[in-house]
Amino acid sequence: MRKIFLLGLACLALTSPVFAASQSTEGSAQKVYNAESFVLNNGMQVVVIPNHRAPVVSHMVWYKVGAADEPQGDGVSGAAHFLEHLMFKGTKAIAPGQFSKIIRAKGGEDNAFTSWDFTAYFQSVAKDLLPMVMAMEADRMINLSLPEKEVLSEREVIIEERRQRTDNDPQALFSEQMRAVLFAASPYAVPIIG
């Protein structure tokens, strides 16, 4: 009986934000951003949200692939997250670890994240650096270099990240276990971190 109660409580907690969001007012449906969206000849969707308050640009590339796209049932997870990390390991033109250093040296910042449905990479820089950032992003998407040494060292980084963020955090570990139970027959049971 206690397990049923806890499962019901977890379901209530997970669905409460959905219910609250559905109670929005008519005014909240108004267009907030002056966003433009179009599709390039190669199929890439581009979304531009102008904001002229500062002479900076945030460049983001979102790929419609994440942890939920990984093979199920083999007890292995984290491939999308691992690839996200490896994308910073360099190309013929940019040495391993230099992508972020170049961005920071120009006064910008960058990072990436993986979810169940997306993997995204982003940079915020002065607007005149947008062509440079776009060229760097295209380079690593086309010319990624993965020497075995870099792959093995990044594997250790991710193992340590898992220890810190999940294995040594009771709340994160509980959340991972709850997802595994609640979404057992779904790709959303797969832990993102691996």
Contacts in CASP RR format, 6 or more apart in sequence:
PFRMAT RR
TARGET T0000
AUTHOR 0000-0000-0000
METHOD contacts of the structure
MODEL  1
MRKIFLLGLACLALTSPVFAASQSTEGSAQKVYNAESFVLNNGMQVVVIP
NHRAPVVSHMVWYKVGAADEPQGDGVSGAAHFLEHLMFKGTKAIAPGQFS
KIIRAKGGEDNAFTSWDFTAYFQSVAKDLLPMVMAMEADRMINLSLPEKE
VLSEREVIIEERRQRTDNDPQALFSEQMRAVLFAASPYAVPIIG
7 181 0 8 1.000
7 182 0 8 1.000
10 178 0 8 1.000
10 182 0 8 1.000
11 182 0 8 1.000
14 182 0 8 1.000
33 49 0 8 1.000
34 49 0 8 1.000
34 50 0 8 1.000
35 47 0 8 1.000
35 48 0 8 1.000
35 49 0 8 1.000
36 47 0 8 1.000
36 48 0 8 1.000
36 49 0 8 1.000
36 50 0 8 1.000
37 45 0 8 1.000
37 46 0 8 1.000
37 47 0 8 1.000
37 48 0 8 1.000
38 45 0 8 1.000
38 46 0 8 1.000
39 45 0 8 1.000
39 46 0 8 1.000
40 46 0 8 1.000
55 126 0 8 1.000
55 127 0 8 1.000
55 128 0 8 1.000
56 124 0 8 1.000
56 125 0 8 1.000
56 126 0 8 1.000
56 127 0 8 1.000
57 124 0 8 1.000
57 125 0 8 1.000
57 126 0 8 1.000
57 127 0 8 1.000
57 129 0 8 1.000
57 130 0 8 1.000
57 133 0 8 1.000
58 122 0 8 1.000
58 123 0 8 1.000
58 124 0 8 1.000
59 122 0 8 1.000
59 123 0 8 1.000
59 124 0 8 1.000
59 125 0 8 1.000
59 130 0 8 1.000
59 133 0 8 1.000
59 134 0 8 1.000
59 137 0 8 1.000
60 120 0 8 1.000
60 121 0 8 1.000
60 122 0 8 1.000
61 120 0 8 1.000
61 121 0 8 1.000
61 122 0 8 1.000
61 137 0 8 1.000
61 141 0 8 1.000
62 118 0 8 1.000
62 119 0 8 1.000
62 120 0 8 1.000
63 118 0 8 1.000
63 119 0 8 1.000
63 120 0 8 1.000
64 117 0 8 1.000
64 118 0 8 1.000
65 80 0 8 1.000
65 118 0 8 1.000
65 119 0 8 1.000
66 80 0 8 1.000
66 114 0 8 1.000
66 115 0 8 1.000
66 116 0 8 1.000
66 117 0 8 1.000
66 118 0 8 1.000
66 119 0 8 1.000
66 192 0 8 1.000
67 77 0 8 1.000
67 78 0 8 1.000
67 80 0 8 1.000
67 81 0 8 1.000
67 114 0 8 1.000
67 115 0 8 1.000
67 116 0 8 1.000
67 187 0 8 1.000
67 190 0 8 1.000
67 191 0 8 1.000
67 192 0 8 1.000
67 194 0 8 1.000
68 116 0 8 1.000
68 117 0 8 1.000
68 186 0 8 1.000
68 187 0 8 1.000
68 188 0 8 1.000
68 190 0 8 1.000
69 80 0 8 1.000
69 187 0 8 1.000
70 76 0 8 1.000
70 77 0 8 1.000
70 78 0 8 1.000
70 79 0 8 1.000
70 80 0 8 1.000
70 187 0 8 1.000
70 190 0 8 1.000
72 187 0 8 1.000
72 190 0 8 1.000
77 190 0 8 1.000
77 191 0 8 1.000
77 192 0 8 1.000
77 194 0 8 1.000
78 158 0 8 1.000
78 190 0 8 1.000
78 191 0 8 1.000
78 192 0 8 1.000
78 193 0 8 1.000
78 194 0 8 1.000
80 114 0 8 1.000
80 119 0 8 1.000
80 192 0 8 1.000
81 114 0 8 1.000
81 158 0 8 1.000
81 192 0 8 1.000
81 193 0 8 1.000
81 194 0 8 1.000
82 154 0 8 1.000
82 155 0 8 1.000
82 158 0 8 1.000
82 194 0 8 1.000
83 119 0 8 1.000
84 112 0 8 1.000
84 113 0 8 1.000
84 114 0 8 1.000
84 119 0 8 1.000
84 121 0 8 1.000
85 154 0 8 1.000
85 157 0 8 1.000
85 158 0 8 1.000
86 144 0 8 1.000
86 146 0 8 1.000
86 150 0 8 1.000
86 151 0 8 1.000
86 154 0 8 1.000
87 112 0 8 1.000
87 121 0 8 1.000
87 140 0 8 1.000
87 141 0 8 1.000
87 144 0 8 1.000
88 96 0 8 1.000
88 97 0 8 1.000
88 99 0 8 1.000
88 100 0 8 1.000
88 112 0 8 1.000
88 140 0 8 1.000
89 96 0 8 1.000
89 97 0 8 1.000
89 144 0 8 1.000
89 145 0 8 1.000
89 146 0 8 1.000
89 147 0 8 1.000
89 150 0 8 1.000
89 151 0 8 1.000
89 154 0 8 1.000
90 96 0 8 1.000
90 97 0 8 1.000
90 98 0 8 1.000
90 99 0 8 1.000
90 140 0 8 1.000
90 144 0 8 1.000
90 145 0 8 1.000
90 150 0 8 1.000
91 139 0 8 1.000
91 140 0 8 1.000
91 143 0 8 1.000
91 144 0 8 1.000
91 145 0 8 1.000
92 143 0 8 1.000
92 145 0 8 1.000
93 139 0 8 1.000
93 143 0 8 1.000
94 102 0 8 1.000
94 136 0 8 1.000
94 139 0 8 1.000
94 140 0 8 1.000
96 145 0 8 1.000
96 147 0 8 1.000
96 150 0 8 1.000
99 110 0 8 1.000
99 136 0 8 1.000
99 140 0 8 1.000
100 110 0 8 1.000
102 136 0 8 1.000
103 109 0 8 1.000
103 110 0 8 1.000
103 123 0 8 1.000
103 125 0 8 1.000
103 133 0 8 1.000
103 136 0 8 1.000
104 110 0 8 1.000
106 125 0 8 1.000
106 126 0 8 1.000
106 129 0 8 1.000
106 132 0 8 1.000
107 125 0 8 1.000
107 126 0 8 1.000
108 123 0 8 1.000
108 124 0 8 1.000
108 125 0 8 1.000
108 126 0 8 1.000
108 129 0 8 1.000
109 123 0 8 1.000
109 124 0 8 1.000
110 121 0 8 1.000
110 122 0 8 1.000
110 123 0 8 1.000
110 124 0 8 1.000
111 121 0 8 1.000
111 122 0 8 1.000
112 119 0 8 1.000
112 120 0 8 1.000
112 121 0 8 1.000
112 122 0 8 1.000
113 119 0 8 1.000
113 120 0 8 1.000
114 120 0 8 1.000
114 192 0 8 1.000
115 192 0 8 1.000
116 187 0 8 1.000
116 188 0 8 1.000
116 190 0 8 1.000
116 192 0 8 1.000
121 137 0 8 1.000
123 133 0 8 1.000
123 137 0 8 1.000
125 132 0 8 1.000
125 133 0 8 1.000
158 193 0 8 1.000
158 194 0 8 1.000
161 193 0 8 1.000
162 193 0 8 1.000
162 194 0 8 1.000
165 172 0 8 1.000
165 193 0 8 1.000
166 172 0 8 1.000
166 173 0 8 1.000
166 176 0 8 1.000
166 191 0 8 1.000
166 193 0 8 1.000
167 173 0 8 1.000
176 191 0 8 1.000
179 188 0 8 1.000
179 189 0 8 1.000
179 191 0 8 1.000
180 189 0 8 1.000
180 191 0 8 1.000
182 189 0 8 1.000
183 189 0 8 1.000
END
